Amino acid sequence: MSAHQELAAALRELEATLRATDQWRMAKPDPIAFESIEPFCADTMALPQWLRFVFIVRLETLVETRAPMPAKCDVAPAVEAWLAQSGVGGVERLMLIQAVKTIDRLVTEN
């Protein structure tokens, strides 16, 4: 399996995890929210919105075009911090963190 295929599978797993933890159903942010210069669009989106409408979309485009992987991906610490602040715990928390860590690893190692 190629690196792009592995990443595609990991993105599908992240989507499934977001759905399973009820973090998927949300309104698409206003177009201006995407113009944020803050990391993870923290000033204009909740982290699950950023994951769904920015992170997943950008990496899916990378997969579809077979573009080179970024040099580094380190999103899991932000997800962990957001989950801690939001009170998401238990199995849901572990599932989300693991799904993002897998993507971080795949991107960074390729």
N, C-alpha and C positions, 0 to 999 in steps of 0.2 A: 504494500500500500504506500502510495506517495505521501509526502508531507502535506500536500494540499488536500488529499483525500482524508488523511487523519484529522486535519483541522476541520474539514467539513463535517466529519462525524462528531467531533468535539463540540462544534457549534450547534448541531442538532441536539446533542445531549444537554447543552446549556439551555436551549429553548425548552426542552422537555422538563428540565428541572425548574425553570422559571414558571412554567405552566403548573407543575405539580405543587409548587409552594405558593401558588396564587399571586405571583409577582409579574404575570404576563399581561393580564387584562388591564389596560389603561388607555387613556386618550393620548394620541400623538401630540407631542409638544408643538406649540406655535412655531412657525418658521424662524422667528427671531431667536428662539431658544437655542437653535443650532449654531448661532453666531458667537456664542460664548467663547471667551478665551481662557476661562478657568479650567483646570484639570477636571475631567469627567463632567463638564458642563455643570459643576456643582452649584452655581448660582442660578441656573435656569431649569434644572431637571433633578428629579429624584434619581438615585443611582439605578434602580430597575429600569427607569425610562431610558437612561443613557445606555445601559446594557442592551436593551431591545432595539432602540432606534438609531444608535450610533455605533457601538462596539460590534454587535453582531452584523449589522449591515455592512460596515467597512470591511470586516474580515471575510464576509461572504463574497464581496466584490473582489477581494484579493484572491480568494479561492477560484472564482469563476474565470478570472483573467490570468491565473497562474503567475501572478506578480511575485516578486521577491518578498520574503517575510521581513518584517521590521527587525532591527538588530536586537531589540529587547521588548518584552511585554511583561508588565508587572502590575496587573490589575487586582490580583487577589487581596493584597493588603487593604486596598480601598473598600473592597467588598466586605472584608472582615470588619473593618471599622464601622461601615454603614450598618451592617447587621447588628453589631453590638449596640449602637445608638438607637436602632429601631426596635430593639427587643426581640428580634427574631432569634430563636434558639433551637436547641435540640437537633433532631435529624434534618430539618429544613436548612438550618444554618450550615451543617456539615456538607449537605448535598450541594448547596450553592458554592461554597468555598472550594470544594473539590472540583466541581465543573470548571470554575474559572482557573484554578491552579493548573488543570490539565491544558487549557488553552495557553496560559502563560508559558508553560514548559514547551509545548509544541512550537510555538512561535519563536521563542528564544533559542531553542536548540536547532532550529532550521534556518 
